Amino acid sequence: MESVALQTGISSLNGSISVPGDKSISHRSVMFGALSEGETTISNFLPGADCLSTISCFKQLGVDISQDGPTVRISGKGFHGLQQPDGVLDVGNSGTTIRLLMGILAGQEFEASLAGDSSIAKRPMTRVVHPLREMGAEIDGKNGGEFTPLKIKGGTLKPISYELPVASAQVKSAILLAGLQAEGATTIVEPARTRDHTEKMIESFGGKIERQGNTITVKGKQALRATHINVPGDISSAAFFMVAAAITPDSEVKLLNVGLNETRTGIIDVMKQMGADITVDVLTTEGEPAGNITVRTSKLTGTEISGDIIPRLIDELPIIALLATAAEGQTVIRDAAELKVKETNRIDTVVHELTKLGANIEGTDDGMIITGKTKLHGGTVSSHGDHRIGMMLSIAGLVAEGEIELENPSAIDVSYPEFFEHLSILTQS
């Protein structure tokens, strides 16, 4: 197994970096570009493995896409211009790709098969399959469609009113993409507000969508128009360096042009709640808001994280667990059972790996309890093929005493190919 020796015992972090483009927005910009009429250009696209899987799938569906690093051009086909793929659509490690693509394929007059890697094969698909079947799509797969590989035969869809059983932006987005192809208006009720990039994307491409509280309604048979999308930096990627600056002595790190969508900024709220020294300078509030985030070494205290804020920071909980090891007192994370069905069971994985490094952490059925402040030490740890676990452990190395060996570091390429390069910039400034 490949492994890398992590930088450990760093004295300070200083400097500024631009984190890669937002993963969620990069995925969606390709999808909506493909489904619109005309040529869409995307700037600051994230060329990580997950987003490249989305490009690959749409090329198989007959869409002309050219990519030059972070710049992507798409000749849109509209909802009725996609072609039946010759082979299986391979989504790689990307849950966003497969779940949103299911919503698109549900309205297509052809049959398509979807599969991914071993991690995707363990992730639950019934949460998307059930509402799409209710709308009229024929879907089959392992365990009756619970797991991949999946086969979808789309066609004429009817609108539905659907209450999400879990707060999931991926499930919501799949239904919205199917709803755009249905006859009539589809309504979704969320148990808690989730990231709204799909809703914003519909509007950016000239569509109409309504929200009242946690109820979202979209009318079918809308034509979308090509546009230009400038993708802001991914706050989920920035979060690792935000935490790094807060817990490493004598540090000040500035993260440039980071997305500040309010459905994603829970990490800022929690860090401030714990006493972190954070300054946010807003650059734009149009479309997807963005700004610069500066974080300095901070004295931290434990807190409770639960309820409606969880969907606003679900991907940041692994790095928040590390943050909590540097805080005085107890940090309790609740209502986060969704962590169990990410790339790994992130509750078990975070607890297992941080315990190896000396953290006082225990898992619960829906979260974690971390008692700080604890000194971390060396050891051999693993990403378990999960990019966010790999990055979290790399940041843990900065404040650990002793050597740390990280197994399977290449998992980080899924969302942040330049991660170690950027880490090196900040440690050498």
Secondary structure, DSSP 4 states (H G I P E B T S, - for coil): --EEEPP-S----EEEE-PPBPHHHHHHHHHHHHHSEEEEEEES---SHHHHHHHHHHHHTT-EEEEETTEEEEEEE-TT-----SS-EE-TT-HHHHHHHHHHHTTSSSEEEEE--TTGGGS--HHHHHHHHHHT-EEEEETTTTEEEEEEE-------EEE-SS--HHHHHHHHHHHTTSSSEEEEE-SS----HHHHHHHHTT--EEEETTEEEEESSPPPB--EEEPPBPHHHHHHHHHHHHHSTT-EEEEEEEE--TTTTHHHHHHHHTT-EEEEEEEE-SSS-EEEEEEE----B--EE-GGGGGGTGGGHHHHHHHHHTSBEEEEE-S-GGGGGSSS-HHHHHHHHHHHTT-EEEEETTEEEEEE----EEEEEE-TT-HHHHHHHHHHHHH-EEEEEEE-GGGGGGT-TTHHHHHHHHHH-
